[in-house]
Amino acid sequence: MDRVTEALLRVAPRVAAVGPGLLWADARGLAERPLAAALCACIRAQGMGGATVRAGIARTAIAAEVAAKSGPGKSGNDTINTTINTTINTTINTTINTTTNSTTNSTTNSTTNSTTNSTTNSTTNNDDHAGGDATITVVPPGGDRAFLAPYPLRALCGAYTPHPGLLPLLAGVGIGTCHALAMLSQEEVEVRFAADGVRLWRLARADDHRRPFGALPRTRPRASCAWTDYALRDIERLLFVIHRLVGQVCDALLARGEGTRDLTLRFTLANRSAVEHPFRAARPTGDPLAWMRLIRTALARIRLSDAVTGIAVQAGVIVSIHARQGDIFDHGFSTARATEQAVAQLLDTCGMDVVALHATNHPLLERRTQWQVRESVVLEGAVGSAGVRPSLTLQLLSEPRPVAVITVPRRDHDAPVQYHESSPHQMTDVLVAAGPDRVAGGSWEAVPYAREYFHCVTADGRLVLLFRAADRWYLHGWWD
């Protein structure tokens, strides 16, 4: 069997044995009839020269299998039954005597079978190969159901073995051929003949979901470049080569509507060693500029033991990039892609560390909070409106802004009643000024501080924070 399989794989890219004397061959993308003839000749050359090998070519598995075992359909049931019985018996005997599966399937779904009878008509092509006849039955595209119509239901039992009482039950009500069963509706078959009847009904209609071969694995895009006359150490020259290779990989991804989350850069060194460096993006992308930003940043930190004589770039896990459907009334949908790209660029540039505000007890507000990297991130559940109390948040300016303030004297301090930021003609009235909250310290620092804070409500309803330091007034922020 190994010898036969090896010989068949020289003709067809994929071959599978599914039963005694029955083989499937994957012929997608190849010429169907020449491939079937070559497979038949190959089987006989491996010790089956005394038998006639039959091949069936169809778009569904059941049609190809019936075509290979029985040849084209006949109008007389007796002749068909004889052909099928002879085919099955000869197949079993051949398998036992030679221990070789002499059946091959070609095209989208196709099979061949070793038989002693030869059935030919207008859809059968007989070619003489190595002193024998290789009978090839081709079912036209879209004609699988019509091809199966004249065959008795017993011809379908090679693909599915129903309950022993189902075929006599169907024959008792006058249903003996695939055409007679296919003319019924699914509801009629399901009510009278249960699940076994429905499966046989689907095969009679050439509705066969079997796939002898799955989808071909898609190769990951890869690009490489090597040279022998010189070796490179200059980063800029390496980046020039890498840019071209990354562009080729990204072009291949974008042509298929796909992206990748990681790329692997492989350096071949002059000392005959190789070094691999993986790069990972924030999200799957096929944008060469995004990948070059990552590579350019990381390449400055890479230390190689010798000069470079070759570079290869290969994509990692590939995912499809689908255009998401959005709501035209969503004002943020039109800018969502640009926002994602901006965030991805920030993540690529600044890293993926999660930071959070950490509060301290420093008296000055601008020094009270600091950004710190969080070791772990806990995603909290969505919080609804229930149980959430409304509150105001103090929005601090990056630097306190000097303002001009008009004050009135009160017991031991001066309270602000008006202030302006730029023009004296645009004064802002202060209705309420709560304070002062005095803060002093820093005598152990280079610049000591002493401030008087006032929480003020303006005439336009804003809540602002003013403070006085060294006889000057500042706007520190507002509540929102």
Contacts in CASP RR format, 6 or more apart in sequence:
PFRMAT RR
TARGET T0000
AUTHOR 0000-0000-0000
METHOD contacts of the structure
MODEL  1
MDRVTEALLRVAPRVAAVGPGLLWADARGLAERPLAAALCACIRAQGMGG
ATVRAGIARTAIAAEVAAKSGPGKSGNDTINTTINTTINTTINTTINTTT
NSTTNSTTNSTTNSTTNSTTNSTTNNDDHAGGDATITVVPPGGDRAFLAP
YPLRALCGAYTPHPGLLPLLAGVGIGTCHALAMLSQEEVEVRFAADGVRL
WRLARADDHRRPFGALPRTRPRASCAWTDYALRDIERLLFVIHRLVGQVC
DALLARGEGTRDLTLRFTLANRSAVEHPFRAARPTGDPLAWMRLIRTALA
RIRLSDAVTGIAVQAGVIVSIHARQGDIFDHGFSTARATEQAVAQLLDTC
GMDVVALHATNHPLLERRTQWQVRESVVLEGAVGSAGVRPSLTLQLLSEP
RPVAVITVPRRDHDAPVQYHESSPHQMTDVLVAAGPDRVAGGSWEAVPYA
REYFHCVTADGRLVLLFRAADRWYLHGWWD
1 17 0 8 1.000
1 99 0 8 1.000
1 100 0 8 1.000
1 101 0 8 1.000
3 46 0 8 1.000
4 43 0 8 1.000
4 46 0 8 1.000
4 100 0 8 1.000
4 101 0 8 1.000
5 15 0 8 1.000
5 17 0 8 1.000
7 42 0 8 1.000
7 45 0 8 1.000
7 46 0 8 1.000
8 15 0 8 1.000
8 23 0 8 1.000
8 25 0 8 1.000
8 39 0 8 1.000
8 42 0 8 1.000
8 43 0 8 1.000
8 104 0 8 1.000
9 15 0 8 1.000
10 42 0 8 1.000
11 25 0 8 1.000
11 35 0 8 1.000
11 38 0 8 1.000
11 39 0 8 1.000
11 42 0 8 1.000
12 25 0 8 1.000
12 26 0 8 1.000
12 27 0 8 1.000
12 30 0 8 1.000
12 35 0 8 1.000
12 39 0 8 1.000
12 104 0 8 1.000
12 106 0 8 1.000
13 26 0 8 1.000
13 30 0 8 1.000
14 25 0 8 1.000
14 26 0 8 1.000
14 213 0 8 1.000
15 23 0 8 1.000
15 24 0 8 1.000
15 25 0 8 1.000
15 26 0 8 1.000
15 104 0 8 1.000
16 23 0 8 1.000
16 24 0 8 1.000
16 25 0 8 1.000
16 212 0 8 1.000
16 213 0 8 1.000
17 23 0 8 1.000
17 24 0 8 1.000
17 101 0 8 1.000
18 24 0 8 1.000
18 212 0 8 1.000
19 101 0 8 1.000
19 103 0 8 1.000
20 91 0 8 1.000
20 92 0 8 1.000
20 95 0 8 1.000
20 101 0 8 1.000
21 91 0 8 1.000
21 94 0 8 1.000
21 95 0 8 1.000
21 100 0 8 1.000
21 101 0 8 1.000
21 102 0 8 1.000
21 103 0 8 1.000
21 113 0 8 1.000
21 114 0 8 1.000
22 65 0 8 1.000
22 68 0 8 1.000
22 91 0 8 1.000
22 101 0 8 1.000
22 103 0 8 1.000
22 105 0 8 1.000
22 111 0 8 1.000
22 113 0 8 1.000
23 101 0 8 1.000
23 102 0 8 1.000
23 103 0 8 1.000
23 104 0 8 1.000
23 105 0 8 1.000
23 111 0 8 1.000
23 112 0 8 1.000
24 104 0 8 1.000
24 105 0 8 1.000
24 109 0 8 1.000
24 110 0 8 1.000
24 111 0 8 1.000
24 212 0 8 1.000
24 213 0 8 1.000
25 35 0 8 1.000
25 39 0 8 1.000
25 104 0 8 1.000
25 105 0 8 1.000
25 106 0 8 1.000
25 110 0 8 1.000
26 212 0 8 1.000
26 213 0 8 1.000
27 35 0 8 1.000
27 36 0 8 1.000
27 106 0 8 1.000
27 107 0 8 1.000
27 108 0 8 1.000
27 110 0 8 1.000
28 107 0 8 1.000
28 108 0 8 1.000
28 213 0 8 1.000
28 216 0 8 1.000
30 107 0 8 1.000
32 57 0 8 1.000
32 106 0 8 1.000
32 107 0 8 1.000
32 110 0 8 1.000
32 138 0 8 1.000
33 57 0 8 1.000
33 125 0 8 1.000
33 136 0 8 1.000
33 138 0 8 1.000
35 106 0 8 1.000
35 107 0 8 1.000
36 55 0 8 1.000
36 56 0 8 1.000
36 57 0 8 1.000
36 104 0 8 1.000
36 106 0 8 1.000
36 107 0 8 1.000
36 110 0 8 1.000
36 112 0 8 1.000
36 134 0 8 1.000
36 136 0 8 1.000
37 55 0 8 1.000
37 127 0 8 1.000
37 129 0 8 1.000
37 134 0 8 1.000
37 136 0 8 1.000
39 55 0 8 1.000
39 104 0 8 1.000
39 106 0 8 1.000
39 112 0 8 1.000
40 53 0 8 1.000
40 54 0 8 1.000
40 55 0 8 1.000
40 104 0 8 1.000
40 112 0 8 1.000
40 129 0 8 1.000
40 134 0 8 1.000
40 136 0 8 1.000
41 129 0 8 1.000
41 130 0 8 1.000
41 134 0 8 1.000
43 53 0 8 1.000
43 100 0 8 1.000
43 102 0 8 1.000
43 103 0 8 1.000
43 104 0 8 1.000
43 112 0 8 1.000
43 114 0 8 1.000
44 50 0 8 1.000
44 51 0 8 1.000
44 53 0 8 1.000
44 102 0 8 1.000
44 129 0 8 1.000
44 130 0 8 1.000
44 132 0 8 1.000
44 134 0 8 1.000
45 130 0 8 1.000
46 100 0 8 1.000
47 98 0 8 1.000
47 100 0 8 1.000
48 94 0 8 1.000
48 98 0 8 1.000
48 100 0 8 1.000
48 102 0 8 1.000
48 114 0 8 1.000
49 130 0 8 1.000
49 131 0 8 1.000
49 132 0 8 1.000
50 132 0 8 1.000
51 90 0 8 1.000
51 94 0 8 1.000
51 102 0 8 1.000
51 114 0 8 1.000
51 115 0 8 1.000
51 116 0 8 1.000
52 114 0 8 1.000
52 115 0 8 1.000
52 116 0 8 1.000
52 117 0 8 1.000
52 118 0 8 1.000
52 132 0 8 1.000
52 133 0 8 1.000
52 134 0 8 1.000
52 135 0 8 1.000
53 102 0 8 1.000
53 103 0 8 1.000
53 104 0 8 1.000
53 112 0 8 1.000
53 113 0 8 1.000
53 114 0 8 1.000
53 134 0 8 1.000
53 135 0 8 1.000
54 68 0 8 1.000
54 69 0 8 1.000
54 71 0 8 1.000
54 112 0 8 1.000
54 113 0 8 1.000
54 114 0 8 1.000
54 115 0 8 1.000
54 118 0 8 1.000
54 134 0 8 1.000
54 135 0 8 1.000
54 136 0 8 1.000
54 137 0 8 1.000
55 68 0 8 1.000
55 104 0 8 1.000
55 105 0 8 1.000
55 106 0 8 1.000
55 110 0 8 1.000
55 111 0 8 1.000
55 112 0 8 1.000
55 134 0 8 1.000
55 135 0 8 1.000
55 136 0 8 1.000
55 137 0 8 1.000
56 64 0 8 1.000
56 65 0 8 1.000
56 67 0 8 1.000
56 68 0 8 1.000
56 71 0 8 1.000
56 105 0 8 1.000
56 106 0 8 1.000
56 107 0 8 1.000
56 110 0 8 1.000
56 111 0 8 1.000
56 112 0 8 1.000
56 136 0 8 1.000
56 137 0 8 1.000
56 138 0 8 1.000
56 139 0 8 1.000
57 64 0 8 1.000
57 67 0 8 1.000
57 106 0 8 1.000
57 107 0 8 1.000
57 110 0 8 1.000
57 136 0 8 1.000
57 137 0 8 1.000
57 138 0 8 1.000
57 139 0 8 1.000
58 64 0 8 1.000
58 67 0 8 1.000
58 107 0 8 1.000
58 108 0 8 1.000
58 109 0 8 1.000
58 110 0 8 1.000
58 138 0 8 1.000
58 139 0 8 1.000
58 144 0 8 1.000
58 147 0 8 1.000
59 107 0 8 1.000
59 108 0 8 1.000
59 109 0 8 1.000
59 139 0 8 1.000
59 141 0 8 1.000
59 142 0 8 1.000
59 144 0 8 1.000
60 109 0 8 1.000
60 144 0 8 1.000
60 206 0 8 1.000
60 207 0 8 1.000
60 208 0 8 1.000
61 109 0 8 1.000
61 111 0 8 1.000
61 159 0 8 1.000
61 208 0 8 1.000
61 210 0 8 1.000
61 211 0 8 1.000
61 212 0 8 1.000
62 144 0 8 1.000
62 148 0 8 1.000
62 156 0 8 1.000
62 159 0 8 1.000
62 203 0 8 1.000
62 206 0 8 1.000
62 208 0 8 1.000
62 210 0 8 1.000
63 109 0 8 1.000
63 139 0 8 1.000
63 143 0 8 1.000
63 144 0 8 1.000
63 147 0 8 1.000
63 148 0 8 1.000
63 206 0 8 1.000
63 208 0 8 1.000
64 105 0 8 1.000
64 107 0 8 1.000
64 109 0 8 1.000
64 110 0 8 1.000
64 111 0 8 1.000
64 139 0 8 1.000
65 105 0 8 1.000
65 111 0 8 1.000
65 158 0 8 1.000
65 159 0 8 1.000
66 147 0 8 1.000
66 148 0 8 1.000
66 151 0 8 1.000
66 155 0 8 1.000
66 156 0 8 1.000
67 111 0 8 1.000
67 137 0 8 1.000
67 138 0 8 1.000
67 139 0 8 1.000
67 147 0 8 1.000
68 103 0 8 1.000
68 105 0 8 1.000
68 110 0 8 1.000
68 111 0 8 1.000
68 112 0 8 1.000
68 113 0 8 1.000
68 137 0 8 1.000
69 84 0 8 1.000
69 87 0 8 1.000
69 88 0 8 1.000
69 91 0 8 1.000
69 111 0 8 1.000
69 113 0 8 1.000
69 115 0 8 1.000
69 155 0 8 1.000
69 158 0 8 1.000
70 80 0 8 1.000
70 83 0 8 1.000
70 84 0 8 1.000
70 87 0 8 1.000
70 119 0 8 1.000
70 151 0 8 1.000
70 155 0 8 1.000
71 83 0 8 1.000
71 119 0 8 1.000
71 124 0 8 1.000
71 135 0 8 1.000
71 137 0 8 1.000
72 119 0 8 1.000
72 120 0 8 1.000
72 121 0 8 1.000
72 123 0 8 1.000
72 124 0 8 1.000
72 137 0 8 1.000
72 147 0 8 1.000
73 80 0 8 1.000
73 121 0 8 1.000
73 147 0 8 1.000
73 150 0 8 1.000
73 151 0 8 1.000
74 80 0 8 1.000
74 83 0 8 1.000
74 119 0 8 1.000
74 150 0 8 1.000
75 150 0 8 1.000
76 150 0 8 1.000
77 152 0 8 1.000
77 176 0 8 1.000
77 177 0 8 1.000
80 150 0 8 1.000
80 151 0 8 1.000
80 152 0 8 1.000
80 155 0 8 1.000
81 152 0 8 1.000
81 154 0 8 1.000
83 117 0 8 1.000
83 119 0 8 1.000
84 152 0 8 1.000
84 154 0 8 1.000
84 155 0 8 1.000
86 115 0 8 1.000
86 116 0 8 1.000
86 117 0 8 1.000
87 113 0 8 1.000
87 115 0 8 1.000
87 117 0 8 1.000
90 114 0 8 1.000
90 115 0 8 1.000
90 116 0 8 1.000
90 117 0 8 1.000
91 102 0 8 1.000
91 103 0 8 1.000
91 113 0 8 1.000
91 114 0 8 1.000
91 115 0 8 1.000
94 100 0 8 1.000
94 102 0 8 1.000
94 114 0 8 1.000
95 101 0 8 1.000
95 102 0 8 1.000
102 112 0 8 1.000
102 113 0 8 1.000
102 114 0 8 1.000
103 111 0 8 1.000
103 112 0 8 1.000
103 113 0 8 1.000
103 114 0 8 1.000
104 110 0 8 1.000
104 111 0 8 1.000
104 112 0 8 1.000
105 111 0 8 1.000
105 112 0 8 1.000
105 212 0 8 1.000
106 112 0 8 1.000
109 210 0 8 1.000
109 211 0 8 1.000
109 212 0 8 1.000
118 126 0 8 1.000
118 133 0 8 1.000
118 135 0 8 1.000
119 135 0 8 1.000
120 126 0 8 1.000
120 135 0 8 1.000
123 137 0 8 1.000
123 138 0 8 1.000
123 139 0 8 1.000
123 140 0 8 1.000
124 135 0 8 1.000
124 136 0 8 1.000
124 137 0 8 1.000
124 138 0 8 1.000
125 135 0 8 1.000
125 136 0 8 1.000
125 138 0 8 1.000
126 133 0 8 1.000
126 134 0 8 1.000
126 135 0 8 1.000
126 136 0 8 1.000
127 133 0 8 1.000
127 134 0 8 1.000
127 136 0 8 1.000
128 134 0 8 1.000
139 147 0 8 1.000
143 206 0 8 1.000
144 206 0 8 1.000
145 182 0 8 1.000
145 205 0 8 1.000
145 206 0 8 1.000
147 206 0 8 1.000
148 155 0 8 1.000
148 156 0 8 1.000
148 178 0 8 1.000
148 179 0 8 1.000
148 182 0 8 1.000
148 203 0 8 1.000
148 204 0 8 1.000
148 206 0 8 1.000
149 177 0 8 1.000
149 178 0 8 1.000
149 179 0 8 1.000
149 182 0 8 1.000
150 177 0 8 1.000
150 178 0 8 1.000
150 179 0 8 1.000
151 177 0 8 1.000
151 178 0 8 1.000
152 176 0 8 1.000
152 177 0 8 1.000
152 178 0 8 1.000
153 167 0 8 1.000
153 170 0 8 1.000
153 175 0 8 1.000
153 176 0 8 1.000
153 177 0 8 1.000
153 178 0 8 1.000
153 181 0 8 1.000
153 200 0 8 1.000
153 204 0 8 1.000
154 167 0 8 1.000
155 178 0 8 1.000
156 178 0 8 1.000
156 200 0 8 1.000
156 203 0 8 1.000
156 204 0 8 1.000
157 167 0 8 1.000
159 203 0 8 1.000
159 208 0 8 1.000
159 210 0 8 1.000
160 199 0 8 1.000
160 200 0 8 1.000
160 203 0 8 1.000
162 196 0 8 1.000
162 197 0 8 1.000
162 199 0 8 1.000
162 200 0 8 1.000
163 196 0 8 1.000
166 193 0 8 1.000
166 196 0 8 1.000
166 197 0 8 1.000
166 200 0 8 1.000
169 193 0 8 1.000
170 176 0 8 1.000
170 181 0 8 1.000
170 193 0 8 1.000
173 192 0 8 1.000
174 180 0 8 1.000
175 181 0 8 1.000
175 184 0 8 1.000
178 203 0 8 1.000
178 204 0 8 1.000
179 204 0 8 1.000
181 189 0 8 1.000
181 200 0 8 1.000
181 201 0 8 1.000
181 204 0 8 1.000
182 201 0 8 1.000
182 204 0 8 1.000
182 205 0 8 1.000
184 201 0 8 1.000
186 198 0 8 1.000
186 201 0 8 1.000
189 197 0 8 1.000
189 198 0 8 1.000
189 201 0 8 1.000
190 197 0 8 1.000
190 198 0 8 1.000
193 200 0 8 1.000
193 201 0 8 1.000
202 208 0 8 1.000
218 318 0 8 1.000
220 314 0 8 1.000
220 315 0 8 1.000
220 316 0 8 1.000
220 318 0 8 1.000
221 248 0 8 1.000
221 249 0 8 1.000
221 252 0 8 1.000
221 253 0 8 1.000
221 314 0 8 1.000
221 315 0 8 1.000
221 318 0 8 1.000
222 249 0 8 1.000
222 312 0 8 1.000
222 313 0 8 1.000
222 314 0 8 1.000
222 315 0 8 1.000
223 244 0 8 1.000
223 245 0 8 1.000
223 246 0 8 1.000
223 247 0 8 1.000
223 248 0 8 1.000
223 249 0 8 1.000
223 312 0 8 1.000
223 313 0 8 1.000
224 245 0 8 1.000
224 266 0 8 1.000
224 310 0 8 1.000
224 311 0 8 1.000
224 312 0 8 1.000
224 313 0 8 1.000
225 241 0 8 1.000
225 244 0 8 1.000
225 245 0 8 1.000
225 310 0 8 1.000
225 311 0 8 1.000
225 312 0 8 1.000
226 268 0 8 1.000
226 309 0 8 1.000
226 310 0 8 1.000
226 311 0 8 1.000
227 309 0 8 1.000
227 310 0 8 1.000
228 309 0 8 1.000
231 270 0 8 1.000
231 306 0 8 1.000
231 307 0 8 1.000
231 308 0 8 1.000
231 309 0 8 1.000
232 238 0 8 1.000
232 241 0 8 1.000
232 307 0 8 1.000
232 308 0 8 1.000
232 309 0 8 1.000
233 307 0 8 1.000
233 308 0 8 1.000
235 299 0 8 1.000
235 300 0 8 1.000
238 299 0 8 1.000
238 308 0 8 1.000
238 311 0 8 1.000
239 292 0 8 1.000
239 295 0 8 1.000
239 296 0 8 1.000
239 299 0 8 1.000
241 311 0 8 1.000
242 265 0 8 1.000
242 292 0 8 1.000
242 295 0 8 1.000
242 299 0 8 1.000
242 311 0 8 1.000
242 313 0 8 1.000
243 288 0 8 1.000
243 292 0 8 1.000
245 311 0 8 1.000
245 312 0 8 1.000
245 313 0 8 1.000
246 263 0 8 1.000
246 288 0 8 1.000
246 291 0 8 1.000
246 292 0 8 1.000
246 295 0 8 1.000
246 313 0 8 1.000
247 288 0 8 1.000
248 313 0 8 1.000
249 263 0 8 1.000
249 313 0 8 1.000
249 314 0 8 1.000
249 315 0 8 1.000
250 286 0 8 1.000
250 287 0 8 1.000
250 288 0 8 1.000
250 291 0 8 1.000
253 259 0 8 1.000
253 260 0 8 1.000
253 286 0 8 1.000
253 315 0 8 1.000
253 318 0 8 1.000
254 286 0 8 1.000
257 320 0 8 1.000
257 321 0 8 1.000
258 286 0 8 1.000
258 318 0 8 1.000
258 319 0 8 1.000
258 320 0 8 1.000
258 321 0 8 1.000
259 284 0 8 1.000
259 285 0 8 1.000
259 286 0 8 1.000
259 315 0 8 1.000
259 318 0 8 1.000
259 319 0 8 1.000
259 320 0 8 1.000
259 321 0 8 1.000
260 281 0 8 1.000
260 284 0 8 1.000
260 285 0 8 1.000
260 286 0 8 1.000
260 315 0 8 1.000
260 316 0 8 1.000
260 317 0 8 1.000
260 318 0 8 1.000
260 319 0 8 1.000
261 280 0 8 1.000
261 281 0 8 1.000
261 283 0 8 1.000
261 284 0 8 1.000
261 285 0 8 1.000
261 316 0 8 1.000
261 317 0 8 1.000
261 319 0 8 1.000
262 278 0 8 1.000
262 279 0 8 1.000
262 280 0 8 1.000
262 281 0 8 1.000
262 315 0 8 1.000
262 316 0 8 1.000
262 317 0 8 1.000
263 278 0 8 1.000
263 279 0 8 1.000
263 291 0 8 1.000
263 295 0 8 1.000
263 313 0 8 1.000
263 314 0 8 1.000
263 315 0 8 1.000
263 316 0 8 1.000
264 276 0 8 1.000
264 277 0 8 1.000
264 278 0 8 1.000
264 279 0 8 1.000
264 313 0 8 1.000
264 314 0 8 1.000
264 316 0 8 1.000
265 276 0 8 1.000
265 277 0 8 1.000
265 278 0 8 1.000
265 279 0 8 1.000
265 295 0 8 1.000
265 311 0 8 1.000
265 312 0 8 1.000
265 313 0 8 1.000
266 274 0 8 1.000
266 275 0 8 1.000
266 276 0 8 1.000
266 277 0 8 1.000
266 311 0 8 1.000
266 312 0 8 1.000
266 313 0 8 1.000
266 314 0 8 1.000
267 274 0 8 1.000
267 275 0 8 1.000
267 276 0 8 1.000
267 277 0 8 1.000
267 304 0 8 1.000
267 308 0 8 1.000
267 310 0 8 1.000
267 311 0 8 1.000
268 274 0 8 1.000
268 308 0 8 1.000
268 309 0 8 1.000
268 310 0 8 1.000
268 311 0 8 1.000
268 312 0 8 1.000
269 275 0 8 1.000
269 304 0 8 1.000
269 305 0 8 1.000
269 306 0 8 1.000
269 307 0 8 1.000
269 308 0 8 1.000
269 309 0 8 1.000
270 306 0 8 1.000
270 307 0 8 1.000
270 308 0 8 1.000
270 309 0 8 1.000
271 305 0 8 1.000
271 306 0 8 1.000
273 305 0 8 1.000
273 306 0 8 1.000
275 304 0 8 1.000
275 305 0 8 1.000
277 298 0 8 1.000
277 302 0 8 1.000
279 291 0 8 1.000
279 294 0 8 1.000
279 295 0 8 1.000
279 298 0 8 1.000
280 294 0 8 1.000
281 290 0 8 1.000
281 291 0 8 1.000
281 294 0 8 1.000
281 344 0 8 1.000
281 348 0 8 1.000
282 343 0 8 1.000
282 344 0 8 1.000
282 347 0 8 1.000
282 348 0 8 1.000
282 352 0 8 1.000
283 340 0 8 1.000
283 344 0 8 1.000
284 319 0 8 1.000
284 321 0 8 1.000
285 291 0 8 1.000
285 321 0 8 1.000
285 344 0 8 1.000
286 321 0 8 1.000
290 344 0 8 1.000
290 345 0 8 1.000
290 348 0 8 1.000
293 345 0 8 1.000
293 348 0 8 1.000
293 349 0 8 1.000
294 348 0 8 1.000
297 348 0 8 1.000
297 349 0 8 1.000
326 333 0 8 1.000
327 333 0 8 1.000
353 373 0 8 1.000
353 374 0 8 1.000
354 373 0 8 1.000
354 374 0 8 1.000
354 377 0 8 1.000
355 371 0 8 1.000
355 372 0 8 1.000
355 373 0 8 1.000
355 374 0 8 1.000
356 371 0 8 1.000
356 372 0 8 1.000
356 374 0 8 1.000
357 369 0 8 1.000
357 370 0 8 1.000
357 371 0 8 1.000
357 372 0 8 1.000
358 369 0 8 1.000
358 370 0 8 1.000
358 371 0 8 1.000
358 372 0 8 1.000
359 368 0 8 1.000
359 369 0 8 1.000
360 367 0 8 1.000
360 368 0 8 1.000
360 369 0 8 1.000
360 370 0 8 1.000
361 368 0 8 1.000
362 368 0 8 1.000
363 439 0 8 1.000
363 440 0 8 1.000
363 441 0 8 1.000
363 449 0 8 1.000
364 439 0 8 1.000
364 449 0 8 1.000
364 451 0 8 1.000
365 394 0 8 1.000
365 396 0 8 1.000
365 476 0 8 1.000
366 396 0 8 1.000
366 400 0 8 1.000
366 476 0 8 1.000
392 463 0 8 1.000
392 479 0 8 1.000
392 480 0 8 1.000
393 479 0 8 1.000
393 480 0 8 1.000
394 465 0 8 1.000
394 477 0 8 1.000
394 478 0 8 1.000
394 479 0 8 1.000
395 477 0 8 1.000
395 478 0 8 1.000
395 479 0 8 1.000
395 480 0 8 1.000
396 476 0 8 1.000
396 477 0 8 1.000
397 475 0 8 1.000
397 476 0 8 1.000
397 477 0 8 1.000
400 467 0 8 1.000
400 474 0 8 1.000
400 475 0 8 1.000
400 476 0 8 1.000
401 421 0 8 1.000
401 474 0 8 1.000
401 475 0 8 1.000
402 472 0 8 1.000
402 473 0 8 1.000
402 474 0 8 1.000
402 475 0 8 1.000
403 419 0 8 1.000
403 420 0 8 1.000
403 421 0 8 1.000
403 466 0 8 1.000
403 473 0 8 1.000
403 474 0 8 1.000
403 475 0 8 1.000
404 419 0 8 1.000
404 420 0 8 1.000
404 424 0 8 1.000
404 473 0 8 1.000
405 416 0 8 1.000
405 418 0 8 1.000
405 419 0 8 1.000
405 466 0 8 1.000
405 468 0 8 1.000
405 473 0 8 1.000
406 416 0 8 1.000
406 417 0 8 1.000
406 418 0 8 1.000
406 419 0 8 1.000
406 427 0 8 1.000
407 414 0 8 1.000
407 415 0 8 1.000
407 416 0 8 1.000
407 417 0 8 1.000
408 414 0 8 1.000
408 415 0 8 1.000
408 417 0 8 1.000
409 415 0 8 1.000
413 435 0 8 1.000
413 436 0 8 1.000
413 452 0 8 1.000
414 468 0 8 1.000
415 433 0 8 1.000
415 435 0 8 1.000
415 454 0 8 1.000
416 430 0 8 1.000
416 433 0 8 1.000
416 454 0 8 1.000
416 456 0 8 1.000
416 466 0 8 1.000
416 473 0 8 1.000
417 429 0 8 1.000
417 430 0 8 1.000
417 433 0 8 1.000
418 427 0 8 1.000
418 428 0 8 1.000
418 429 0 8 1.000
418 430 0 8 1.000
419 427 0 8 1.000
419 428 0 8 1.000
419 430 0 8 1.000
419 466 0 8 1.000
419 473 0 8 1.000
419 475 0 8 1.000
420 426 0 8 1.000
420 427 0 8 1.000
420 428 0 8 1.000
421 475 0 8 1.000
428 458 0 8 1.000
428 459 0 8 1.000
428 460 0 8 1.000
429 458 0 8 1.000
429 459 0 8 1.000
430 456 0 8 1.000
430 457 0 8 1.000
430 458 0 8 1.000
430 459 0 8 1.000
431 457 0 8 1.000
431 458 0 8 1.000
431 459 0 8 1.000
432 456 0 8 1.000
432 457 0 8 1.000
433 454 0 8 1.000
433 455 0 8 1.000
433 456 0 8 1.000
433 466 0 8 1.000
434 454 0 8 1.000
434 455 0 8 1.000
434 456 0 8 1.000
435 452 0 8 1.000
435 453 0 8 1.000
435 454 0 8 1.000
435 455 0 8 1.000
436 452 0 8 1.000
436 453 0 8 1.000
436 454 0 8 1.000
436 468 0 8 1.000
437 452 0 8 1.000
437 453 0 8 1.000
437 454 0 8 1.000
437 455 0 8 1.000
438 450 0 8 1.000
438 451 0 8 1.000
438 452 0 8 1.000
438 453 0 8 1.000
439 449 0 8 1.000
439 450 0 8 1.000
439 451 0 8 1.000
439 453 0 8 1.000
440 448 0 8 1.000
440 449 0 8 1.000
440 450 0 8 1.000
440 451 0 8 1.000
441 448 0 8 1.000
441 449 0 8 1.000
441 450 0 8 1.000
442 448 0 8 1.000
442 449 0 8 1.000
449 469 0 8 1.000
450 469 0 8 1.000
450 470 0 8 1.000
451 467 0 8 1.000
451 468 0 8 1.000
451 469 0 8 1.000
452 467 0 8 1.000
452 468 0 8 1.000
452 469 0 8 1.000
453 465 0 8 1.000
453 466 0 8 1.000
453 467 0 8 1.000
453 476 0 8 1.000
454 465 0 8 1.000
454 466 0 8 1.000
454 467 0 8 1.000
454 468 0 8 1.000
455 463 0 8 1.000
455 465 0 8 1.000
456 463 0 8 1.000
456 464 0 8 1.000
456 465 0 8 1.000
456 466 0 8 1.000
457 463 0 8 1.000
458 464 0 8 1.000
462 478 0 8 1.000
463 478 0 8 1.000
463 479 0 8 1.000
464 475 0 8 1.000
464 477 0 8 1.000
464 478 0 8 1.000
464 479 0 8 1.000
465 475 0 8 1.000
465 476 0 8 1.000
465 477 0 8 1.000
465 478 0 8 1.000
465 479 0 8 1.000
466 473 0 8 1.000
466 474 0 8 1.000
466 475 0 8 1.000
466 476 0 8 1.000
467 473 0 8 1.000
467 474 0 8 1.000
467 476 0 8 1.000
468 474 0 8 1.000
END
